């Protein structure tokens, strides 16, 4: 039997980098990210999200997001 997972939108900040040689004064910014998916697990230090779940209960391309990077988690409802 396939486990049911909550569908969520996670807003979080991620590191960002520039490629190649740069002047020391270059401005770098962090990137705000919005990820939609199934909440696979939530632990003290991280949240694991996957964009797809198969009928066999397999998950595709899970991402672990550190809790310190998360700005908000919003549950999504199907209409």
C-alpha positions as CSV (number, residue, x, y, z in Angstrom):
1,X,0.0,0.0,0.0
2,X,1.4,3.4,-1.0
3,X,2.0,5.9,1.8
4,X,0.2,9.3,1.5
5,X,2.4,12.3,1.8
6,X,1.4,15.9,2.5
7,X,1.7,18.2,-0.5
8,X,3.6,21.4,0.4
9,X,5.2,24.6,-0.8
10,X,8.5,25.3,0.9
11,X,10.1,28.8,0.6
12,X,13.8,28.7,1.5
13,X,17.1,30.4,0.9
14,X,20.0,28.7,-0.9
15,X,23.6,29.6,-1.6
16,X,24.4,31.2,-4.9
17,X,27.7,31.6,-6.7
18,X,29.2,33.3,-9.7
19,X,31.5,31.4,-12.1
20,X,34.9,32.4,-13.1
21,X,37.3,35.1,-12.0
22,X,35.6,38.1,-10.2
23,X,36.7,41.4,-8.7
24,X,36.7,41.2,-4.8
25,X,34.0,43.9,-4.7
26,X,31.5,41.8,-6.7
27,X,28.1,41.6,-5.1
28,X,26.8,38.1,-4.5
29,X,23.3,37.3,-3.2
30,X,21.6,34.3,-1.7
31,X,18.7,32.9,-3.8
32,X,15.2,32.6,-2.5
33,X,13.7,29.4,-3.7
34,X,10.1,28.1,-3.9
35,X,9.8,24.3,-4.0
36,X,6.6,22.3,-4.5
37,X,6.4,18.6,-3.6
38,X,5.6,15.8,-1.2
39,X,6.9,16.1,2.4
40,X,8.7,12.8,2.8
41,X,10.1,13.5,6.3
42,X,10.7,16.2,8.8
43,X,13.5,15.9,11.3
44,X,15.1,18.3,13.8
45,X,17.7,19.6,11.4
46,X,16.1,19.1,7.9
47,X,13.0,18.6,5.8
48,X,13.0,16.1,2.9
49,X,10.9,17.0,-0.1
50,X,10.3,14.9,-3.3
51,X,8.6,16.2,-6.5
52,X,7.1,12.7,-7.4
53,X,5.9,9.6,-5.7
54,X,5.2,6.4,-7.7
55,X,2.3,4.0,-7.3
56,X,4.9,1.6,-5.8
57,X,5.8,4.1,-3.1
58,X,9.2,5.0,-4.7
59,X,10.2,8.7,-4.5
60,X,12.0,10.7,-7.2
61,X,14.8,13.2,-6.7
62,X,14.4,13.9,-3.0
63,X,16.0,17.1,-1.6
64,X,17.1,17.7,2.0
65,X,16.6,21.3,3.0
66,X,18.3,22.4,6.2
67,X,15.7,23.8,8.7
68,X,17.8,27.0,9.1
69,X,17.3,27.8,5.5
70,X,13.5,27.5,5.5
71,X,11.4,30.6,5.6
72,X,7.9,29.0,5.4
73,X,6.1,25.7,4.7
74,X,2.6,25.9,3.3
75,X,0.3,22.9,2.9
76,X,-1.3,22.6,-0.6
77,X,-4.8,21.4,-1.1
78,X,-6.2,19.7,-4.1
79,X,-9.5,21.1,-5.5
